[in-house]
Amino acid sequence: MYHSIVQNNKRKNTKRNPHQYNIGNKVLVLADPSWKHEEDEYLPAPHTVTHVYDNNTLRLRHETPKSGAKYKTWNLWQVNP
């Protein structure tokens, strides 16, 4: 069982591009195909990185025209630089 998990992780990691995220970087967030209202591959407009956590997550800020800024935490695997 453990051996198959390690193999699966290695396979997934070969597809990932290593990137060092910094505060102030602009990133695109991948849209989840299960979201009914999202038709594009990415959510609209770039998000700004406000905090980089040690557990492979980023705190992102998104400016909205009606309600100002919104903050959300995203996993590194869900964003592209």
C-alpha positions as CSV (number, residue, x, y, z in Angstrom):
1,M,0.0,0.0,0.0
2,Y,2.7,2.5,1.0
3,H,4.7,1.7,-2.1
4,S,1.8,2.6,-4.4
5,I,1.3,5.9,-2.6
6,V,4.9,6.9,-3.1
7,Q,4.7,6.0,-6.8
8,N,1.6,8.0,-7.2
9,N,3.2,11.0,-5.5
10,K,6.2,10.8,-7.7
11,R,4.0,10.6,-10.8
12,K,2.1,13.7,-9.8
13,N,5.2,15.7,-8.8
14,T,6.8,15.2,-12.3
15,K,4.0,17.3,-13.8
16,R,4.5,20.2,-11.4
17,N,6.7,23.1,-12.1
18,P,8.7,24.2,-9.0
19,H,8.1,27.9,-8.2
20,Q,8.9,30.1,-5.3
21,Y,5.9,32.3,-4.5
22,N,6.5,35.7,-2.9
23,I,4.2,38.3,-1.4
24,G,2.9,40.6,-4.1
25,N,3.1,38.0,-6.9
26,K,0.2,37.8,-9.3
27,V,-1.3,34.2,-9.8
28,L,-4.1,32.6,-11.7
29,V,-6.4,30.2,-9.8
30,L,-7.5,27.1,-11.5
31,A,-11.3,26.7,-11.7
32,D,-12.8,23.5,-10.3
33,P,-14.7,21.7,-13.1
34,S,-17.4,20.9,-10.5
35,W,-18.3,24.6,-10.1
36,K,-21.4,25.2,-12.2
37,H,-20.8,28.9,-12.7
38,E,-17.3,28.6,-14.0
39,E,-16.8,27.9,-17.7
40,D,-13.1,28.9,-18.1
41,E,-10.1,27.0,-16.9
42,Y,-9.0,29.8,-14.6
43,L,-11.0,32.2,-12.4
44,P,-11.2,35.7,-13.9
45,A,-8.5,38.3,-13.1
46,P,-5.2,37.5,-11.4
47,H,-5.0,37.2,-7.6
48,T,-2.3,38.8,-5.5
49,V,-0.3,36.7,-3.0
50,T,-0.6,38.2,0.5
51,H,0.9,35.4,2.6
52,V,2.8,32.2,1.9
53,Y,2.2,29.4,4.4
54,D,4.5,26.5,5.2
55,N,1.8,23.9,4.5
56,N,1.7,24.5,0.7
57,T,-1.0,27.1,0.8
58,L,-1.2,30.7,-0.2
59,R,-3.4,33.6,1.1
60,L,-4.7,35.4,-2.0
61,R,-6.4,38.8,-2.4
62,H,-8.9,39.4,-5.3
63,E,-10.3,42.8,-6.1
64,T,-14.0,42.9,-6.9
65,P,-15.7,45.9,-8.4
66,K,-18.7,45.7,-6.0
67,S,-17.5,44.6,-2.7
68,G,-13.8,45.6,-2.6
69,A,-11.1,43.0,-1.7
70,K,-11.8,39.3,-0.9
71,Y,-9.3,37.0,0.7
72,K,-9.1,33.3,0.4
73,T,-6.6,30.5,1.1
74,W,-5.6,28.3,-1.8
75,N,-3.5,25.2,-2.2
76,L,-0.3,25.6,-4.3
77,W,-1.6,22.9,-6.7
78,Q,-4.6,25.1,-7.6
79,V,-2.7,28.2,-8.7
80,N,-0.3,29.0,-11.6
81,P,2.2,31.8,-11.5
